[in-house]
Amino acid sequence: MPAGTYLADIVAAHRARAAEDRRDLDELARLAALGPEPRGFARSLASPAGAGAGHGLAVIAEIKRRSPSKGDLDPDLDPAEVAADYAAGGAACLSVLTDGPHFGARPGDLSAARASCALPVLRKDFTVAEADVCDARLMGADAVLLIVAALDDGELARFSALAAQLGLDALVEVHDERELDRALAVGATLVGVNQRDLTTFEVDPARAERVGRAIPPGVVAVAESGIRGGGDARRLAAAGFDAVLVGESAVTAADRRAAVAALAGHPVGERARC
């Protein structure tokens, strides 16, 4: 992970907090397992017969108040209202930022969003410890984010296994083919390709299509970052992505329902193979 980037700085802050966490992991896991039954995040993104061609593009619509690079997006948003709009627009899942210092999240954002609709919810945060996985389930999430660039192979394996033990799906995020290989090595079945460069923070529209060609059949493929409208969604669906994760363009749209509706349902094509 390149030093001095947004991701490196944020992950360092999370690791510092995790080092001070003295909670008992076994007790956390026990309590987490008692939470609401997960809704099936990955299942909501794929066709009934599994990921691949022949179904419509799914949308993971994101709720976030601010961005480290863009500043405030909608700091006073009502997460329940936004989630209901996304659901009405045809979103398959929600993504909710839970990082307060860097993204302006408030403690009840995820639970409020989940309670307002029937959609599965991803806890969008920086998982750096087993306790983070437990906390995701405790707050009502149905999936947890694992960023390959922020984790070593041992952490990826442990966090993936704990998520599965707790009934959570793990969205494993990659930026290139080497990271994809690492994700697949720990058995990832839900992979997100982030089109944003970690060093420049610029969006590379060709990144998802290039890396996506190496994602095996049967793995649910999600394109992330820089997706602005129907044209981007159509292109990524044609490239074989099962879903897109859309944040800024959806949360700042004047009509959030229409913004999601413009992205959803484009025919998913076969993934070109390398």
C-alpha positions as CSV (number, residue, x, y, z in Angstrom):
1,M,0.0,0.0,0.0
2,P,1.6,3.3,-1.1
3,A,2.7,5.5,1.9
4,G,1.2,8.9,2.2
5,T,-2.1,8.0,0.4
6,Y,-5.6,8.6,1.8
7,L,-5.9,4.8,2.3
8,A,-2.6,4.5,4.1
9,D,-3.4,7.3,6.5
10,I,-6.9,6.1,7.3
11,V,-5.7,2.5,7.8
12,A,-2.9,3.6,10.1
13,A,-5.5,5.5,12.2
14,H,-7.7,2.3,12.4
15,R,-4.8,0.1,13.3
16,A,-3.9,2.5,16.1
17,R,-7.4,2.3,17.5
18,A,-7.5,-1.5,17.1
19,A,-4.3,-1.8,19.1
20,E,-6.0,-0.1,22.0
21,D,-9.1,-2.4,21.9
22,R,-9.0,-4.6,25.0
23,R,-12.4,-6.4,24.4
24,D,-12.4,-10.2,24.6
25,L,-12.7,-11.5,21.1
26,D,-14.4,-14.8,22.0
27,E,-17.1,-12.9,23.9
28,L,-17.5,-10.4,21.0
29,A,-18.0,-13.3,18.5
30,R,-20.5,-14.9,20.8
31,L,-22.6,-11.7,21.1
32,A,-22.2,-11.1,17.3
33,A,-23.6,-14.5,16.5
34,L,-26.8,-13.6,18.4
35,G,-27.6,-10.6,16.1
36,P,-30.2,-10.4,13.3
37,E,-30.1,-13.1,10.7
38,P,-28.0,-11.8,7.8
39,R,-30.0,-11.1,4.6
40,G,-27.6,-12.6,2.1
41,F,-25.6,-9.8,0.5
42,A,-23.8,-11.7,-2.2
43,R,-27.0,-13.7,-3.1
44,S,-28.8,-10.4,-3.8
45,L,-26.2,-9.5,-6.4
46,A,-26.1,-12.6,-8.5
47,S,-28.7,-14.3,-10.7
48,P,-30.6,-17.2,-9.2
49,A,-28.4,-19.7,-10.9
50,G,-25.2,-17.9,-9.8
51,A,-23.1,-15.1,-11.0
52,G,-22.5,-14.7,-14.7
53,A,-24.2,-13.6,-17.9
54,G,-28.0,-13.6,-18.3
55,H,-29.1,-11.3,-15.5
56,G,-29.4,-7.6,-15.0
57,L,-26.8,-5.4,-13.4
58,A,-27.3,-5.0,-9.6
59,V,-26.6,-1.7,-7.8
60,I,-25.0,-1.4,-4.4
61,A,-26.0,2.2,-3.4
62,E,-23.9,3.9,-0.8
63,I,-24.7,6.2,2.1
64,K,-21.9,8.5,3.1
65,R,-21.9,12.0,4.5
66,R,-18.4,13.1,3.3
67,S,-15.3,12.0,1.5
68,P,-11.7,12.7,2.5
69,S,-11.0,13.8,-1.1
70,K,-14.2,15.6,-1.9
71,G,-15.2,17.0,1.5
72,D,-18.9,17.2,2.6
73,L,-21.4,15.4,0.3
74,D,-24.5,15.6,2.5
75,P,-23.5,15.9,6.1
76,D,-27.0,16.1,7.4
77,L,-28.6,13.3,5.4
78,D,-31.2,11.0,7.0
79,P,-29.8,7.4,6.4
80,A,-33.3,5.9,6.7
81,E,-34.7,8.3,4.1
82,V,-31.8,7.8,1.7
83,A,-32.0,4.0,2.1
84,A,-35.7,4.0,1.3
85,D,-35.0,6.1,-1.8
86,Y,-32.3,3.7,-3.0
87,A,-34.6,0.7,-2.5
88,A,-37.4,2.4,-4.4
89,G,-35.0,3.1,-7.2
90,G,-34.2,-0.6,-7.6
91,A,-31.0,-1.0,-5.5
92,A,-30.1,-4.6,-4.7
93,C,-28.0,-3.7,-1.6
94,L,-26.8,-0.8,0.5
95,S,-23.3,0.2,1.5
96,V,-23.1,2.4,4.6
97,L,-19.9,4.2,5.7
98,T,-19.3,3.8,9.5
99,D,-16.0,5.7,9.8
100,G,-16.7,8.8,11.8
101,P,-13.4,10.7,11.7
102,H,-12.8,10.5,8.0
103,F,-16.3,10.1,6.4
104,G,-18.5,11.8,8.9
105,A,-20.5,8.7,9.8
106,R,-22.7,8.7,12.9
107,P,-23.1,5.7,15.2
108,G,-26.7,4.8,14.2
109,D,-26.3,5.3,10.4
110,L,-26.1,1.6,9.5
111,S,-28.8,0.4,11.8
112,A,-31.2,3.2,10.7
113,A,-30.6,2.4,7.0
114,R,-31.1,-1.3,7.5
115,A,-34.3,-0.8,9.5
116,S,-35.9,1.3,6.8
117,C,-35.9,-1.3,4.0
118,A,-35.4,-5.0,3.3
119,L,-32.0,-4.6,1.5
120,P,-28.8,-6.3,2.7
121,V,-26.2,-3.9,4.0
122,L,-22.4,-3.7,3.7
123,R,-20.5,-2.1,6.5
124,K,-18.2,0.1,4.5
125,D,-15.2,0.6,6.7
126,F,-11.6,-0.4,7.1
127,T,-11.4,-3.8,8.6
128,V,-8.0,-4.3,10.3
129,A,-8.9,-6.7,13.2
130,E,-11.2,-9.6,14.1
131,A,-13.1,-7.2,16.4
132,D,-14.1,-5.1,13.3
133,V,-15.7,-8.2,11.8
134,C,-17.6,-8.8,15.0
135,D,-18.6,-5.2,15.2
136,A,-20.1,-5.4,11.7
137,R,-22.4,-8.1,12.7
138,L,-23.2,-6.5,16.0
139,M,-24.4,-3.3,14.3
140,G,-26.6,-5.3,11.9
141,A,-24.5,-5.5,8.8
142,D,-24.9,-8.4,6.3
143,A,-21.4,-8.0,4.8
144,V,-18.0,-6.7,5.6
145,L,-15.3,-5.0,3.5
146,L,-11.8,-6.5,3.2
147,I,-9.4,-4.3,1.3
148,V,-6.5,-6.5,0.0
149,A,-4.1,-3.5,-0.2
150,A,-4.6,-2.9,3.5
151,L,-4.1,-6.5,4.8
152,D,-1.5,-9.2,4.7
153,D,-2.4,-12.7,3.6
154,G,-2.8,-14.0,7.2
155,E,-5.3,-11.2,8.0
156,L,-7.2,-11.8,4.8
157,A,-7.6,-15.5,5.6
158,R,-8.5,-14.9,9.3
159,F,-11.0,-12.2,8.6
160,S,-12.7,-14.1,5.7
161,A,-13.0,-17.2,7.9
162,L,-14.5,-15.2,10.8
163,A,-17.0,-13.4,8.5
164,A,-18.1,-16.8,7.2
165,Q,-18.4,-18.2,10.7
166,L,-20.7,-15.2,11.7
167,G,-22.8,-15.6,8.5
168,L,-21.5,-12.4,6.9
169,D,-20.4,-12.1,3.3
170,A,-17.0,-10.5,2.6
171,L,-16.6,-8.1,-0.2
172,V,-12.9,-8.4,-1.0
173,E,-11.6,-5.3,-2.7
174,V,-8.7,-5.4,-5.2
175,H,-7.0,-2.8,-7.4
176,D,-4.9,-5.0,-9.8
177,E,-4.3,-8.6,-10.9
178,R,-1.8,-9.3,-8.1
179,E,-4.3,-8.4,-5.5
180,L,-6.9,-10.4,-7.2
181,D,-4.7,-13.5,-7.0
182,R,-4.3,-12.9,-3.3
183,A,-8.1,-12.6,-2.9
184,L,-8.8,-15.8,-4.8
185,A,-6.1,-17.6,-2.7
186,V,-8.2,-17.1,0.4
187,G,-11.4,-18.3,-1.3
188,A,-13.0,-15.0,-2.1
189,T,-16.4,-15.5,-3.9
190,L,-17.4,-11.8,-3.9
191,V,-14.7,-9.5,-5.4
192,G,-14.8,-5.7,-5.9
193,V,-12.5,-4.0,-8.4
194,N,-11.8,-0.4,-7.3
195,Q,-11.1,1.8,-10.3
196,R,-9.5,4.5,-8.1
197,D,-5.7,4.6,-8.2
198,L,-4.3,4.3,-4.7
199,T,-1.4,6.8,-5.3
200,T,-3.0,9.5,-7.5
201,F,-6.6,8.9,-6.3
202,E,-7.7,9.3,-9.9
203,V,-10.2,7.0,-11.5
204,D,-9.0,4.7,-14.3
205,P,-12.1,3.6,-16.3
206,A,-10.1,0.8,-17.9
207,R,-9.0,-0.8,-14.6
208,A,-12.2,-2.7,-13.9
209,E,-12.5,-4.1,-17.3
210,R,-8.8,-5.2,-17.4
211,V,-8.9,-6.8,-13.9
212,G,-12.4,-8.2,-14.4
213,R,-11.2,-10.4,-17.2
214,A,-9.2,-12.4,-14.7
215,I,-12.1,-13.0,-12.3
216,P,-13.2,-16.6,-12.5
217,P,-16.8,-17.7,-13.4
218,G,-18.8,-18.2,-10.2
219,V,-17.2,-15.3,-8.4
220,V,-19.6,-12.3,-8.0
221,A,-17.8,-9.3,-9.6
222,V,-18.4,-5.7,-8.4
223,A,-17.1,-2.6,-10.1
224,E,-16.4,0.3,-7.7
225,S,-15.6,4.0,-7.9
226,G,-16.0,6.6,-10.7
227,I,-19.4,5.3,-11.9
228,R,-21.3,8.4,-12.9
229,G,-24.4,7.2,-14.8
230,G,-26.1,4.8,-17.1
231,G,-23.3,4.9,-19.7
232,D,-20.7,3.7,-17.2
233,A,-23.1,1.1,-15.8
234,R,-23.9,-0.2,-19.3
235,R,-20.2,-0.6,-20.1
236,L,-19.3,-2.4,-16.9
237,A,-22.3,-4.8,-17.3
238,A,-21.3,-5.6,-20.8
239,A,-17.8,-6.4,-19.5
240,G,-19.4,-9.1,-17.2
241,F,-19.7,-7.3,-13.9
242,D,-22.6,-8.5,-11.8
243,A,-22.9,-5.2,-9.8
244,V,-21.7,-1.7,-9.4
245,L,-21.0,0.1,-6.1
246,V,-22.0,3.7,-6.4
247,G,-21.4,6.4,-3.8
248,E,-20.9,10.0,-4.6
249,S,-23.0,10.2,-7.7
250,A,-26.0,8.6,-6.0
251,V,-25.9,10.4,-2.6
252,T,-25.5,13.8,-4.2
253,A,-28.1,13.3,-6.9
254,A,-31.2,15.6,-6.8
255,D,-33.4,12.5,-7.4
256,R,-31.7,9.5,-5.8
257,R,-34.4,7.1,-6.9
258,A,-33.9,8.1,-10.6
259,A,-30.1,8.0,-10.2
260,V,-30.2,4.4,-9.0
261,A,-32.8,3.4,-11.6
262,A,-30.5,4.6,-14.4
263,L,-27.8,2.2,-13.2
264,A,-29.8,-0.9,-12.5
265,G,-30.8,-3.7,-14.8
266,H,-28.4,-3.4,-17.8
267,P,-27.8,-6.9,-19.3
268,V,-24.7,-8.6,-17.8
269,G,-22.5,-10.0,-20.5
270,E,-19.9,-12.8,-20.5
271,R,-16.5,-11.9,-19.0
272,A,-13.8,-11.8,-21.6
273,R,-11.0,-14.1,-20.5
274,C,-7.3,-13.1,-20.4
